[in-house]
Amino acid sequence: MEQGGSTMGEEPAGLDLLLGLLLMAAVPTVVGGAVILSLVGLTMWATAPLRRRGRAKAEDGRAPSGAPGGAAPDQPNRPNGSNGELTP
């Protein structure tokens, strides 16, 4: 039995090709975005106790371990011990 015509399909039209490429680009974008958001969320969840501990130290009047300046509780944190005045 002979088969008539071409066995290969037609080439996709411009719009079909564009939609196919758009779909192929969208799948990795969505999956990659979900992975990145998951990693950010897990990082925030894992570091929450550290942030809570730092906030509790600051409320007790002690500067958190990473705070700049380490000023006394009644004085604002200023870099290099300056009092805010401009000197020439």
Backbone torsions as a table, in degrees:
resi	resn	phi	psi	omega
1	MET	NA	128.6	-179.9
2	GLU	-90.0	144.9	177.6
3	GLN	-102.5	129.0	-177.9
4	GLY	-92.5	149.6	175.5
5	GLY	82.6	-177.0	-178.5
6	SER	-82.9	142.8	178.1
7	THR	-86.6	-13.9	178.7
8	MET	-89.3	143.9	178.3
9	GLY	-73.8	169.1	178.8
10	GLU	-73.7	154.5	175.9
11	GLU	-69.2	143.2	-179.3
12	PRO	-67.0	146.3	177.1
13	ALA	-70.6	169.4	-177.1
14	GLY	-56.7	-43.7	-178.3
15	LEU	-69.3	-40.4	177.8
16	ASP	-63.3	-41.8	179.2
17	LEU	-64.2	-42.7	179.7
18	LEU	-64.0	-43.8	179.1
19	LEU	-65.1	-38.2	177.6
20	GLY	-64.5	-44.2	178.0
21	LEU	-65.4	-37.9	178.7
22	LEU	-64.0	-41.2	178.3
23	LEU	-66.7	-40.7	179.1
24	MET	-66.3	-29.8	178.6
25	ALA	-81.7	-29.2	-176.0
26	ALA	-73.6	-34.9	-176.4
27	VAL	-62.9	-51.7	178.3
28	PRO	-65.3	-30.5	178.8
29	THR	-65.1	-45.8	-179.3
30	VAL	-66.9	-44.5	-179.1
31	VAL	-65.8	-44.8	178.8
32	GLY	-63.2	-39.9	177.7
33	GLY	-64.0	-39.8	178.0
34	ALA	-64.7	-39.5	179.2
35	VAL	-65.4	-44.7	-179.4
36	ILE	-63.5	-46.1	179.1
37	LEU	-63.0	-36.7	177.8
38	SER	-64.7	-43.0	179.2
39	LEU	-64.9	-40.0	177.6
40	VAL	-64.1	-45.2	179.2
41	GLY	-62.3	-42.7	178.3
42	LEU	-65.5	-36.8	177.8
43	THR	-65.1	-43.8	178.4
44	MET	-63.4	-40.7	-179.8
45	TRP	-66.0	-41.7	-176.9
46	ALA	-71.1	-30.5	-177.4
47	THR	-95.1	1.0	-179.3
48	ALA	-59.3	-43.0	178.5
49	PRO	-61.7	-35.5	178.6
50	LEU	-66.3	-40.9	179.2
51	ARG	-67.9	-37.9	178.4
52	ARG	-64.3	-41.2	179.9
53	ARG	-63.5	-41.9	178.7
54	GLY	-65.1	-37.1	179.2
55	ARG	-68.3	-38.3	179.8
56	ALA	-66.0	-39.1	177.7
57	LYS	-63.9	-39.6	-179.2
58	ALA	-66.0	-36.2	179.4
59	GLU	-72.0	-26.6	177.6
60	ASP	-76.5	-6.7	-179.9
61	GLY	100.3	-6.3	176.2
62	ARG	-96.7	141.9	178.2
63	ALA	-73.1	140.5	175.4
64	PRO	-61.1	157.7	-173.2
65	SER	-56.8	-30.7	-177.6
66	GLY	-98.1	4.9	-175.5
67	ALA	-75.2	138.7	178.6
68	PRO	-77.1	149.2	173.8
69	GLY	90.4	-54.0	-178.0
70	GLY	62.4	42.5	-177.7
71	ALA	-75.4	162.8	176.4
72	ALA	-65.0	159.4	-175.2
73	PRO	-61.7	-30.3	-177.9
74	ASP	-87.4	-1.3	178.5
75	GLN	-117.0	138.0	178.8
76	PRO	-70.2	154.7	177.2
77	ASN	-72.6	121.5	176.0
78	ARG	-131.2	135.6	-179.3
79	PRO	-67.7	147.2	175.6
80	ASN	61.7	18.8	177.0
81	GLY	69.2	16.8	-178.5
82	SER	-73.6	154.9	179.2
83	ASN	-98.8	9.6	176.6
84	GLY	93.8	-9.2	179.7
85	GLU	-82.3	145.1	178.0
86	LEU	-88.7	132.6	178.3
87	THR	-115.3	143.9	-177.8
88	PRO	-73.8	NA	NA
